[in-house]
Amino acid sequence: MRRRVFLSAINGASSSGGVDSPPSLPSQRRPQGGMVKRGIEPTSVERKMREDDFIVSKTNAKGIITYGNPIFIEFSGYTEEELLGSQHNIIRHPDMPRAAFKLAWDTIASGKEFFGYVKNMAKDGSFYWVFTHITPDFDSRRNILGYSSVRRCPRPGAIAKIEPVYRQMLAAERAAGSREAIAAGTAVLLDLLQQTGMSYEELVFSL
Ligand SMILES: Cc1cc2nc3c(=O)[nH]c(=O)nc-3n(C[C@H](O)[C@H](O)[C@H](O)COP(=O)(O)O)c2cc1C
């Protein structure tokens, strides 16, 4: 049952409508407002979240940042002014596979909550891992107004397990080329789930 929910999320259930149509990957979600991330070299410097940190952000339905708490501002390395009005991919790390975000968007745009591990990149190129929970914000008619995300300090053991999965997904995406990238990355994840017999959420919470 859970598995079927996962598969339908991956297979693009969002395009069937019923909610505000989510922005498609990737061209419609280029940075639009605020700061545009260009030419940032990722470094090997890691920033670690503290146990009691919560990184919070909110976006409109297209993923444009409308709110960031002080810890979000601190970890991202951008000013509040630079963040507000920018696409949330302003902190995207190039080590993250596109299929991971496709799954996240399909899940939240269909009205469900999403959990996952994400490697983010700060303005100075340093990186920080988070365990994220993204939820849709609804109006009284269950139309999606936007999204909220709360991120916590990930368990260190979890990163050691998810990192090789993302690396494999990314390699498959690069080998497949731009057009087939998401399908190729998704196939790697699906293979893994099939091998383990777990749904995506079960996998995430098993780490
Ligand atoms: C509420 C919310 C929070 C998000 N948080 C992150 C995040 O922390 N890091 C990230 O890279 N993408 C995050 N995203 C996804 C981005 O919008 C985007 O899909 C992703 O960075 C991939 O960018 P790309 O499509 O330009 O490759 C978030 C989206 C929403 C709606």
PDBQT file of the ligand as one rigid body, heavy atoms in Angstrom, charges set to zero:
ROOT
HETATM    1  C1  LIG A 301       9.446  24.326   1.258  1.00  0.00    +0.000 C 
HETATM    2  C2  LIG A 301      10.549  23.851   0.354  1.00  0.00    +0.000 A 
HETATM    3  C3  LIG A 301      11.814  23.637   0.878  1.00  0.00    +0.000 A 
HETATM    4  C4  LIG A 301      12.866  23.234   0.052  1.00  0.00    +0.000 A 
HETATM    5  N1  LIG A 301      14.094  23.064   0.622  1.00  0.00    +0.000 NA
HETATM    6  C5  LIG A 301      15.139  22.770  -0.181  1.00  0.00    +0.000 A 
HETATM    7  C6  LIG A 301      16.440  22.674   0.358  1.00  0.00    +0.000 A 
HETATM    8  O1  LIG A 301      16.676  22.798   1.575  1.00  0.00    +0.000 OA
HETATM    9  N2  LIG A 301      17.465  22.416  -0.513  1.00  0.00    +0.000 N 
HETATM   10  C7  LIG A 301      17.266  22.257  -1.854  1.00  0.00    +0.000 A 
HETATM   11  O2  LIG A 301      18.245  22.061  -2.593  1.00  0.00    +0.000 OA
HETATM   12  N3  LIG A 301      16.022  22.302  -2.380  1.00  0.00    +0.000 NA
HETATM   13  C8  LIG A 301      14.973  22.558  -1.584  1.00  0.00    +0.000 A 
HETATM   14  N4  LIG A 301      13.718  22.633  -2.128  1.00  0.00    +0.000 N 
HETATM   15  C9  LIG A 301      13.540  22.234  -3.534  1.00  0.00    +0.000 C 
HETATM   16  C10 LIG A 301      13.904  23.334  -4.508  1.00  0.00    +0.000 C 
HETATM   17  O3  LIG A 301      12.749  24.102  -4.765  1.00  0.00    +0.000 OA
HETATM   18  C11 LIG A 301      14.408  22.741  -5.858  1.00  0.00    +0.000 C 
HETATM   19  O4  LIG A 301      13.457  21.847  -6.358  1.00  0.00    +0.000 OA
HETATM   20  C12 LIG A 301      15.738  21.990  -5.744  1.00  0.00    +0.000 C 
HETATM   21  O5  LIG A 301      16.721  22.778  -5.127  1.00  0.00    +0.000 OA
HETATM   22  C13 LIG A 301      16.247  21.516  -7.106  1.00  0.00    +0.000 C 
HETATM   23  O6  LIG A 301      16.498  22.609  -7.912  1.00  0.00    +0.000 OA
HETATM   24  P1  LIG A 301      16.517  22.528  -9.493  1.00  0.00    +0.000 P 
HETATM   25  O7  LIG A 301      15.174  22.054  -9.932  1.00  0.00    +0.000 OA
HETATM   26  O8  LIG A 301      16.834  23.891  -9.968  1.00  0.00    +0.000 OA
HETATM   27  O9  LIG A 301      17.562  21.515  -9.848  1.00  0.00    +0.000 OA
HETATM   28  C14 LIG A 301      12.646  23.019  -1.333  1.00  0.00    +0.000 A 
HETATM   29  C15 LIG A 301      11.368  23.220  -1.854  1.00  0.00    +0.000 A 
HETATM   30  C16 LIG A 301      10.326  23.621  -1.031  1.00  0.00    +0.000 A 
HETATM   31  C17 LIG A 301       8.961  23.814  -1.616  1.00  0.00    +0.000 C 
ENDROOT
TORSDOF 0
